[in-house]
Amino acid sequence: MIQQQNHHSRICKFLFALVLFGTIVCQSFSFQNVYAKADEEKNLSVDYSKFNKETTKNNADTLFQSALATDDKEAQTQYLKNAASQYYILSNFDKGDSYPCIQLARIYDLQKNDAYAKAYFYRVLGLNYKDTDANFYFAEFYYTRKQYKKALEYYHNALNYGRKEDATTMKKIGKIYERFGDIPRANTYYKKSLELNPQDDELSGKINENAVKEYESSGYYKRRLRN
């Protein structure tokens, strides 16, 4: 008799737990539906046709450049926030326009929001993996985070897909090779960069310095030391 009561008690507890779990799951789905509906209504409430595309772009670019120019962290945060809202509007004018998405990625990069920055970079590259600016700024994203192998991959992509005459890309590639200890290859890119930008005094000294390093590591130099 006691065993039957215990067994009955366990069944009741199990059924109660099952009902409670079902209630929680239903509420969870209910909340998700509410949030999804609210988000949908929010998007539907914005009439993007009322915005002037060129004016919005100019405003966004001005805000972004102001953020880059200021040393005031609070001001920079506000500039980036306002620029992001303008670029977001732009991204909804034309889903195939890569520019506002790249700018949003750059803003999230500056804000150290890696997940969102990468999401926007991948969004652009998913539509066109040869997008020069997306590859370049994605390389910059990895370079600032000292992930040099990934940075090198995207700098080379940028170079191959349109930045063949860009001194900055050449210089960044040279710096990475120098970090890897590949002095000859670093100097190759430094020289190309200097040809494109002869006013870069830093590279002139660096090339000469690396030439000395390359000579000192050569077999000829070591044989002369032994003699």
N, C-alpha and C positions, 0 to 999 in steps of 0.2 A: 504494500500500500504506500509506504513512504517513498519507495523507489519510483512508483508511478507518479506521485506528486512532484518529485524532483524532475522527472523526465518532462512532465507537463510544464513545470516552471521554466525549464530550459527552452522549450519550444516557444513559449510566450515571449521570453526575452529575445529570442532570435527573430521572431516576427516583428516585435517592436523595433528592434535595431534595423531591420530591413525596411520597415515603413519610414523610419526616421531618415535613413540614407536616401530613400527615394524622394522624400520631401526636399532634402537639401539639394539633390541633383536637379530636381524640377525648378527650384528657386534659382539655382545657378544659371540654368538655361534661360530662365525668364529674365534675369538681369542682363545676360549677354544680349538677348533679343532687344531689350530696352535700349542698351548702349548702342547697339548696331543701328537701331531705328533712329535714335537721336543723332548719331553721326551722319546718317543718310540725310535726315532732314536738314542738318546744318549745311551739308554740301549743296542740297537743293535750294536752300535759302539764299545762296550767293549767286547773283546774276553777273557772270564775268563779262558779259557783253557791255556792261556799263563802264568798264575800265578801259582806258586808252592804253594800248600795248606799249607804244613808244614812250609815253610819259611815265608809265609804271616802271619800265626798264631804266629810264634815266634816273628816276627817284631811287630805285634799288641800287644802281651803280654808285650814285653819289653817297648814299648811306654806307655802302660797303667800303668805298675808298676812304671815307671819313673814319671808319673803324680801323683801317690799316694805318692811318696817319696819326692817330692819337695815342698818347701814352697813358691817358686816364682810363683805368680799367673799367670803372663804372660807366663812363661814356661809351667806351668800346662795346661793352655788353649791350647797352641800349641800341647803339647803331646796328649791331649785328642782328639783334632781335627784330628791329624794324625792317632791315634789309631782307631778312628771311621771310617775313610776311609778304613783302612785295614780290620776291622771287617765287614764292609759293603760288601767288595769284598768276604770275606769268606762266608757271608750269602747267596751269589749267587752261590757258588759251590754246596751246598746241602741244599735245602729248608727245609729239615727235621732235619738239625743239629741245635740244640738249643743253643749251646755254643756261637757263634758270636752274636746271638740275645740277649742273656742274658748280654753279655758284652756291647753291644750297649745300652741296657736299663740302665746298671750301669753308663755308660758315661753320658747319658742324665740326670740321677739322679744327678750326681755330678755337671752338668751344670745347674741344677734347671729347666730343661725343662720337667716338669711333664707329659705333654700330650704325648710326644714321648716316655718317659721312660715307662709309663703305657701301651702304645700301643705295645711296644716290649715284655713287661712282659706278657700281655694278649695273644700275638701271640704265645708265647711258651706254656703257660698254656692251650691255645685252642687246641694245638696239643697233649699235655700230661699234664693233671692237676696234675699229681703226680711228675712232675719234681722237684726234691729236691732243686736244686740250684735256680731255678726260684722262688720257694716259699720262700726260705730263703732271697734272695736279695730283693724280693718284700716286705717282712716283714721289712727289713732294710730301704727300701724306706719310708714306713709309720712310722717307729720308729723315723727317723730323722725329720719327719714332725709332730711329737707328736700326731699322729693318732693311739693311743695305742690299741684300740679295733681291728682295721684292722691289725695292726702289730701282735697282739697276734694270730689272726686267721691264718696268714700265717706262723708264727713261729711254731705253732702246726702242720700245714700241713707238714712243713719241717721235724719236729720231727717224725711224723708218717710215712713219705715216704722215710726215709733213714738217718736222722741225730740223731738216737737214742743214739749214742755214742759221740755226739758233745757237748763239754763243753760250747762253746760260745752260742749255741742255748738255752741250759738249763739256762744259766746265764741271757740272755735277757728276757726269759719268767719270771724268778724270779723277775727281776727288774720291769716288768710291773705289776705283781701281788702285789709287794710292793707299787707301785704307786697307785694301786686300794685299798690299805689298807688291803689286804688279806695276813697278815703276815705268818700264818701257811703254806699256799700254796707257798708263796714266798720262805720260808725256805726249803721246800721240793725240789724245783728246784735248789736252791743254793747248797744244800748238794749233789745233783746228779752231779752238775757241778764241785764241789770241788773234788768229788771222781774221776772224769775223768781228772781233772787238779789240783793235790794237791799243785802245786806251786803258786796258786792264793791266795796271802796273803790277798787281799782285801775281798775275800769271807769269810775267817775265821773270820775276825772282824765283818763283816756284819751279819753272822749267829748268833754270840754271842750277838750282839746288838739287833737283832730281837727277839732272845729268851727272852731277858729281857723285851722287849716291849710286847711280847705275855704273859709273866708271869704277868706283871703289869696290863694287861687288863683282866686277868682271875678273875673269881669269888672268887677263893681261896685267891688271894692276897688282894682283896677288903675286904673280911671278916676279914682277919688278921689286916688290918688297922683299922677296926671298933672296934676290940677287943683290 
